[in-house]
Amino acid sequence: MSILPHCRLYDGKQSTLERCAVSPEDKIAVVLAAYNEQANLALLLPRLCTVLEALGMPWEVVLVVDGNDGSKEWAERFAQGFPAGRVRVFWSPRRRGFGNALRQGFHLVSPDVTLVTTMDCDLNHRPEELPRFLEAYRQTGAQMVVGSRYMQGGRVEALPFWKRWASRLTNRALPRLAGLPLTDITSNYRLYCRALTDRLAQVSRANDFSVAAETILQAAQWGAHIVEVPIAFQRRHSGASKLPKLATTLGYLRLFAKHLWGRATAS
């Protein structure tokens, strides 16, 4: 079986997870966590639903919305243009935190969903690249396909200097500490096997943006079969970044401490 060009593979050893079988009955859910992103959702959702329709497989969008900027009302009107349950909106007036919203989205996908995708709501990620994730999943039987900005073929079109520096540092140091040949463990553009999101939703604890690194490191500890595919990371279209700098920094420091401790006790 050939591997996609520029596809980087991490094949977990002594896996406690079953391989994901490719099935013609696969149904995909896209979980989106949004906090005051109405302007970006108004551009993202029509593009995303067009891509999902073109896949030729059953699909749904689970939108976990926080805030009072009108995102909930706009998304509910948008959902009325589709069959009942195709686009579902779950709202909170208060900010629940990215990690919490993501876990809630994992819990809320329909029982018949077999594949779960996550991506950012600010148009950093292009929904048109989703078919590449499915191709990698079908060719490799991976349990997680990660969109990488830093592998061959990937690129970052725009990122503030401090974010670029922090991202590069985390994506070089943490995989090295964990012994993983991965290039982008902080990317939220992913395709998961449903069994993996169910398990991650039970054990994940991070409530900030470090949840992306936490979940991939946990999956790797379980021996998950992980594939990276290249993506183009684009500038957010509207508004300012919602990333809480202090909470996210502390979240990454906790992960560094955990893996430093793990390396020290293993030696």
Phi, psi and chi 1 to 4 in degrees:
 res  aa     phi    psi   chi1   chi2   chi3   chi4
   1 MET       -  124.3 -178.4  178.4  -64.1      -
   2 SER   -79.3  147.3   63.7      -      -      -
   3 ILE   -96.0  144.7  -57.8  -62.6      -      -
   4 LEU   -55.7  146.6  -69.1  171.0      -      -
   5 PRO   -56.8  138.8  -22.5   32.3      -      -
   6 HIS    61.5   26.9  -53.4  -46.3      -      -
   7 CYS   -99.6  121.7 -178.4      -      -      -
   8 ARG  -100.7  132.6 -173.5 -179.4 -178.7   91.4
   9 LEU  -117.8  132.7  171.7   66.5      -      -
  10 TYR  -118.8  114.7  168.0   70.3      -      -
  11 ASP  -104.5  106.2 -166.1    0.7      -      -
  12 GLY   -60.3  145.5      -      -      -      -
  13 LYS  -101.9  147.3  -55.1  -57.5  179.1 -176.1
  14 GLN    50.5   50.9  -62.0 -179.9  -24.0      -
  15 SER   -67.1  139.0  177.1      -      -      -
  16 THR   -97.0   10.8   60.8      -      -      -
  17 LEU  -116.0  143.6  -59.5  163.4      -      -
  18 GLU   -77.2  147.5  -66.6 -176.8    1.4      -
  19 ARG   -61.4  148.2  -67.5  -72.1 -174.2 -177.7
  20 CYS   -89.2  118.7  -67.5      -      -      -
  21 ALA   -78.5  140.6      -      -      -      -
  22 VAL   -83.9  127.5  179.3      -      -      -
  23 SER  -131.4  140.7  167.1      -      -      -
  24 PRO   -66.7  -13.8   22.3  -32.6      -      -
  25 GLU   -93.2    9.9  -70.9   78.8   36.5      -
  26 ASP   -55.0  138.5  -83.6  -29.5      -      -
  27 LYS  -124.3  134.4  177.6  178.7  178.9  179.3
  28 ILE  -109.5  137.7 -171.6  168.8      -      -
  29 ALA  -117.3  138.0      -      -      -      -
  30 VAL  -107.2  119.3 -179.5      -      -      -
  31 VAL   -99.6  121.7  173.1      -      -      -
  32 LEU  -120.6  128.0  -58.5  173.5      -      -
  33 ALA  -109.2  117.3      -      -      -      -
  34 ALA  -127.1  136.1      -      -      -      -
  35 TYR  -126.1  107.2  174.3   57.3      -      -
  36 ASN    52.2   59.9  -71.0  -17.4      -      -
  37 GLU  -126.1   34.4  -67.5  -76.3    7.7      -
  38 GLN   -57.0  -46.5  179.7 -174.4   -9.1      -
  39 ALA   -60.9  -37.9      -      -      -      -
  40 ASN   -77.1  -38.2  -69.1  -44.5      -      -
  41 LEU   -61.8  -35.1  -73.5  172.4      -      -
  42 ALA   -64.1  -23.5      -      -      -      -
  43 LEU   -95.0  -38.9  -64.4  173.6      -      -
  44 LEU   -69.4  -49.4  171.4   63.7      -      -
  45 LEU   -61.3  -44.2  -77.6  177.3      -      -
  46 PRO   -60.9  -40.0  -25.2   35.9      -      -
  47 ARG   -65.3  -44.6  -72.1  170.9   54.4 -172.8
  48 LEU   -62.2  -45.3  173.7   60.3      -      -
  49 CYS   -66.9  -32.8  -68.7      -      -      -
  50 THR   -63.1  -43.8  -62.5      -      -      -
  51 VAL   -63.0  -45.0  170.4      -      -      -
  52 LEU   -63.5  -40.8  -68.4  169.8      -      -
  53 GLU   -61.4  -37.4  -81.3  -70.1  -51.5      -
  54 ALA   -73.5  -15.5      -      -      -      -
  55 LEU   -69.2  -24.3  -67.1  177.2      -      -
  56 GLY    73.7   29.5      -      -      -      -
  57 MET  -139.0  157.7   60.8 -168.8  -63.4      -
  58 PRO   -60.6  146.1  -19.8   31.6      -      -
  59 TRP  -152.4  162.9   61.2  -89.5      -      -
  60 GLU  -152.5  157.9   68.9  179.9   39.7      -
  61 VAL  -118.8  127.7  173.8      -      -      -
  62 VAL  -111.0  111.0  175.2      -      -      -
  63 LEU  -108.1  113.2 -176.4   56.8      -      -
  64 VAL   -99.1  105.7 -176.2      -      -      -
  65 VAL  -109.3  129.8  178.5      -      -      -
  66 ASP  -117.9  152.7  -66.8   -8.9      -      -
  67 GLY   103.8  175.7      -      -      -      -
  68 ASN  -127.6   35.8  -69.4  -66.3      -      -
  69 ASP   -92.7    6.8   72.3  -27.7      -      -
  70 GLY    97.6   -0.3      -      -      -      -
  71 SER   -59.0  -42.8  -66.0      -      -      -
  72 LYS   -60.0  -50.5  169.2 -176.6  176.4  -72.7
  73 GLU   -63.7  -42.3  -67.3   76.7   11.8      -
  74 TRP   -64.2  -45.3 -177.9   89.5      -      -
  75 ALA   -64.5  -37.9      -      -      -      -
  76 GLU   -66.1  -37.6  -72.0  176.2  -19.5      -
  77 ARG   -66.4  -40.9  -70.1 -166.2  -60.3  -88.8
  78 PHE   -61.2  -41.8  177.4   81.1      -      -
  79 ALA   -63.3  -25.6      -      -      -      -
  80 GLN   -66.5  -15.3  -68.6  173.4    3.2      -
  81 GLY   -82.5    3.2      -      -      -      -
  82 PHE  -126.8  163.3  -65.3   89.7      -      -
  83 PRO   -56.9  152.4  -24.8   34.1      -      -
  84 ALA   -55.6  131.8      -      -      -      -
  85 GLY    87.9   -8.5      -      -      -      -
  86 ARG   -70.6  -44.1 -174.9   67.4   59.2   82.9
  87 VAL  -121.8  114.7  178.9      -      -      -
  88 ARG  -117.2  139.1  -65.6 -175.3  -71.6  136.3
  89 VAL  -118.9  129.0 -177.4      -      -      -
  90 PHE  -124.0  120.2  -58.7   89.3      -      -
  91 TRP  -119.8  146.4  173.5   73.1      -      -
  92 SER  -139.0  136.1  170.0      -      -      -
  93 PRO   -70.6  -22.2   25.7  -34.0      -      -
  94 ARG  -102.2  159.4   62.9  178.4 -177.7   85.0
  95 ARG   -79.5  118.6 -173.0  174.4 -171.6  178.2
  96 ARG   -87.9  -14.3  -71.6  170.5  -80.7 -163.7
  97 GLY    94.7  142.6      -      -      -      -
  98 PHE   -61.8  -44.2 -178.1   72.6      -      -
  99 GLY   -62.6  -43.2      -      -      -      -
 100 ASN   -64.5  -43.4 -171.3   34.6      -      -
 101 ALA   -62.6  -39.7      -      -      -      -
 102 LEU   -64.5  -44.7 -158.6   63.9      -      -
 103 ARG   -63.4  -40.3  -74.5 -172.4  -70.2  -87.2
 104 GLN   -62.0  -40.8  -71.8 -170.9  -26.0      -
 105 GLY   -61.0  -40.6      -      -      -      -
 106 PHE   -61.0  -40.1  -71.4  164.1      -      -
 107 HIS   -69.4  -27.3  -75.3  -58.2      -      -
 108 LEU   -90.9   -7.8  -69.8  165.6      -      -
 109 VAL   -64.9  151.4  -62.5      -      -      -
 110 SER   -64.7  152.7  -61.3      -      -      -
 111 PRO   -59.2  -29.1  -24.4   34.0      -      -
 112 ASP   -88.0    1.9   59.4  -19.3      -      -
 113 VAL   -71.7  135.5  164.1      -      -      -
 114 THR  -113.1  -21.1   55.3      -      -      -
 115 LEU  -129.2  139.2  -61.0  171.5      -      -
 116 VAL  -126.9  128.2  179.3      -      -      -
 117 THR  -112.6  143.2  -66.2      -      -      -
 118 THR  -124.1  148.1   59.8      -      -      -
 119 MET  -156.9  163.2   67.0  177.1   65.4      -
 120 ASP   -74.0  153.1  -66.9  -11.5      -      -
 121 CYS   -94.8    0.3  -70.9      -      -      -
 122 ASP  -100.9   13.8   54.8    9.3      -      -
 123 LEU    71.7   16.2  -64.0  175.5      -      -
 124 ASN   -60.9  -32.1  -76.8  159.1      -      -
 125 HIS  -109.1  139.1  -60.2  143.2      -      -
 126 ARG   -93.3  116.6  -61.3  177.3   62.3 -112.9
 127 PRO   -61.2  -22.9   18.6  -30.2      -      -
 128 GLU   -66.4  -13.5  -68.4   79.3   11.0      -
 129 GLU   -87.5   -5.4  -67.3 -173.7  -49.8      -
 130 LEU   -57.5  -39.3 -179.7   55.4      -      -
 131 PRO   -56.8  -28.9  -28.9   37.4      -      -
 132 ARG   -64.6  -36.4 -176.7 -176.0  -54.6  145.3
 133 PHE   -65.2  -44.1  -71.2   67.7      -      -
 134 LEU   -64.9  -37.8  -77.9  164.4      -      -
 135 GLU   -63.6  -43.4 -173.2  178.2    0.0      -
 136 ALA   -63.8  -41.7      -      -      -      -
 137 TYR   -60.0  -45.8  165.4   78.8      -      -
 138 ARG   -71.2  -31.4  -72.1  167.2  174.7  156.2
 139 GLN   -79.9  -29.0  -74.4 -162.5   16.3      -
 140 THR  -112.1  -16.3   65.6      -      -      -
 141 GLY    68.4   25.6      -      -      -      -
 142 ALA   -66.3  155.2      -      -      -      -
 143 GLN   -94.3  -15.8  -74.7  132.9  -17.5      -
 144 MET  -148.7  130.2 -177.7 -169.9  -62.7      -
 145 VAL  -116.0  123.8 -178.5      -      -      -
 146 VAL  -113.1  132.9  179.6      -      -      -
 147 GLY   -82.4  117.2      -      -      -      -
 148 SER  -105.9  131.2  173.1      -      -      -
 149 ARG   -81.1  -19.0  -62.9  160.0  -76.7 -174.9
 150 TYR  -112.3   -7.4  -56.7  124.2      -      -
 151 MET   -81.1  172.1   67.1 -179.7  -64.3      -
 152 GLN   -58.6  128.8 -177.7 -178.1   -1.1      -
 153 GLY    96.8  -18.3      -      -      -      -
 154 GLY   -87.9  163.8      -      -      -      -
 155 ARG  -159.9  155.2   65.0 -176.5 -172.2  -83.7
 156 VAL  -112.6  113.3  177.7      -      -      -
 157 GLU   -83.5  -28.9  -63.3 -175.7   -4.9      -
 158 ALA  -162.6  129.9      -      -      -      -
 159 LEU  -160.7  130.1 -161.7   64.2      -      -
 160 PRO   -54.3  150.4  -24.1   32.8      -      -
 161 PHE   -56.4  -44.5  173.6   77.6      -      -
 162 TRP   -65.9  -35.1   71.0  -91.1      -      -
 163 LYS   -70.6  -40.3  -84.4 -168.7  176.1 -177.5
 164 ARG   -62.1  -43.7 -173.8 -174.8  -65.2  -95.5
 165 TRP   -63.9  -48.2  178.5   85.0      -      -
 166 ALA   -63.7  -40.8      -      -      -      -
 167 SER   -64.7  -45.3  176.1      -      -      -
 168 ARG   -62.7  -44.2  -80.7  -68.0 -167.4 -179.4
 169 LEU   -61.1  -48.5  175.6   63.3      -      -
 170 THR   -63.8  -42.0  -56.6      -      -      -
 171 ASN   -76.6  -13.3  -78.8  -57.8      -      -
 172 ARG   -95.0  -43.2  -71.8  177.1  179.9  175.4
 173 ALA   -77.6  -47.6      -      -      -      -
 174 LEU   -64.1  -46.6  -98.9  178.8      -      -
 175 PRO   -59.9  -35.9  -25.6   36.4      -      -
 176 ARG   -65.1  -43.6 -176.0  171.0  -62.7  179.0
 177 LEU   -61.7  -38.5  -78.7  173.7      -      -
 178 ALA   -85.4   -6.4      -      -      -      -
 179 GLY    72.2   36.4      -      -      -      -
 180 LEU  -113.9  132.6  -59.3  176.6      -      -
 181 PRO   -85.5   52.5   33.2  -35.1      -      -
 182 LEU  -113.3  153.8  -60.6  172.7      -      -
 183 THR  -109.7  -16.2   63.6      -      -      -
 184 ASP  -148.8   77.7 -160.2  -15.3      -      -
 185 ILE   -83.8   -6.0   65.0  170.1      -      -
 186 THR   -98.4   -1.5   62.1      -      -      -
 187 SER   -69.8  133.5  170.9      -      -      -
 188 ASN   -96.4    2.2 -178.7   49.8      -      -
 189 TYR   -88.1  104.4 -159.4  171.2      -      -
 190 ARG  -146.4  156.1  -62.6  178.6 -178.5  175.9
 191 LEU  -122.6  124.3  174.5   71.1      -      -
 192 TYR  -115.2  149.5  -61.7   85.1      -      -
 193 CYS   -70.9  136.9  179.5      -      -      -
 194 ARG   -55.5  -39.2  167.6   67.0  178.9  -83.3
 195 ALA   -59.5  -31.7      -      -      -      -
 196 LEU   -74.1  -42.1 -176.3   54.3      -      -
 197 THR   -65.8  -35.7   58.2      -      -      -
 198 ASP   -59.7  -42.7  -75.9  -11.4      -      -
 199 ARG   -72.9  -41.8 -166.2  166.7  173.9 -176.2
 200 LEU   -64.2  -36.6  -72.0  169.9      -      -
 201 ALA   -62.6  -24.2      -      -      -      -
 202 GLN   -83.3  -30.2  -62.6  -62.6  -34.9      -
 203 VAL  -110.4  -18.6  -56.7      -      -      -
 204 SER   -63.7  142.3  170.5      -      -      -
 205 ARG  -125.1  -26.3  -66.9  -67.3  178.5  -94.6
 206 ALA   -61.9  136.9      -      -      -      -
 207 ASN  -113.5   10.7 -158.3   29.3      -      -
 208 ASP  -120.7 -167.2   50.5   73.4      -      -
 209 PHE   -72.3   -9.7  -74.6   82.9      -      -
 210 SER   -70.1   -6.6   68.2      -      -      -
 211 VAL   -59.4  -29.6   69.5      -      -      -
 212 ALA   -63.0  -46.9      -      -      -      -
 213 ALA   -69.2  -40.0      -      -      -      -
 214 GLU   -58.3  -46.1  178.3 -161.3   45.1      -
 215 THR   -69.3  -37.4   49.9      -      -      -
 216 ILE   -72.2  -35.9 -160.0  169.7      -      -
 217 LEU   -67.6  -38.2  -68.5  169.9      -      -
 218 GLN   -65.7  -45.3  179.7   61.5   73.3      -
 219 ALA   -60.2  -39.8      -      -      -      -
 220 ALA   -65.4  -36.3      -      -      -      -
 221 GLN   -63.4  -31.8  -74.1 -177.8   -3.0      -
 222 TRP   -77.1   -7.1  -69.4  -27.7      -      -
 223 GLY    87.1   25.9      -      -      -      -
 224 ALA   -63.5  149.0      -      -      -      -
 225 HIS   -87.4  107.9 -174.0   53.4      -      -
 226 ILE  -118.0  134.0  -57.4  170.9      -      -
 227 VAL  -123.3  139.9  168.5      -      -      -
 228 GLU  -108.3  140.0  -71.5 -174.8  -42.0      -
 229 VAL  -126.5  149.0  -65.4      -      -      -
 230 PRO   -73.8  142.4   26.1  -33.2      -      -
 231 ILE  -134.8  162.2   61.0  167.9      -      -
 232 ALA  -100.7  121.0      -      -      -      -
 233 PHE   -95.2  119.5 -174.1   86.5      -      -
 234 GLN  -108.3  163.4  -59.8  179.8  -50.1      -
 235 ARG   -65.3  140.1 -176.6 -171.0  -57.0  -86.7
 236 ARG   -59.3  144.6   73.9  162.3   25.3 -113.0
 237 HIS   -77.9  -47.5 -176.2  -90.5      -      -
 238 SER  -136.6  153.5  -61.5      -      -      -
 239 GLY    77.4 -178.5      -      -      -      -
 240 ALA  -105.7  158.1      -      -      -      -
 241 SER   -60.0  140.0  171.4      -      -      -
 242 LYS   -97.7    6.5  -49.8  -60.0 -168.4  -57.6
 243 LEU   -65.7  119.2 -173.2  147.2      -      -
 244 PRO   -77.8  107.0   26.1  -28.4      -      -
 245 LYS   -60.7  -47.9  -64.1  179.0 -175.9  178.3
 246 LEU   -65.8  -48.6  178.1   59.0      -      -
 247 ALA   -62.1  -41.4      -      -      -      -
 248 THR   -68.9  -40.7  -58.7      -      -      -
 249 THR   -60.0  -45.9  -60.8      -      -      -
 250 LEU   -62.9  -36.7  -68.1  174.7      -      -
 251 GLY   -62.5  -43.9      -      -      -      -
 252 TYR   -67.0  -37.8  -74.8  136.4      -      -
 253 LEU   -62.8  -36.9  -72.1  175.4      -      -
 254 ARG   -63.0  -40.6  -77.4 -167.9  -68.5  -91.0
 255 LEU   -66.7  -41.3  -70.1  175.2      -      -
 256 PHE   -59.9  -46.2  -84.9  109.5      -      -
 257 ALA   -61.9  -41.7      -      -      -      -
 258 LYS   -60.5  -44.1  174.6 -177.4  177.0 -178.9
 259 HIS   -81.2  -28.1  -72.9  -81.7      -      -
 260 LEU   -64.4  -43.2  -79.8  169.5      -      -
 261 TRP   -64.4  -41.5  175.0 -105.5      -      -
 262 GLY   -62.1  -39.5      -      -      -      -
 263 ARG   -68.0  -40.0  173.3  169.1  -74.6 -166.3
 264 ALA   -66.2  -41.5      -      -      -      -
 265 THR   -75.4  -22.7   54.0      -      -      -
 266 ALA   -81.1  -19.5      -      -      -      -
 267 SER   -87.1      -   60.0      -      -      -
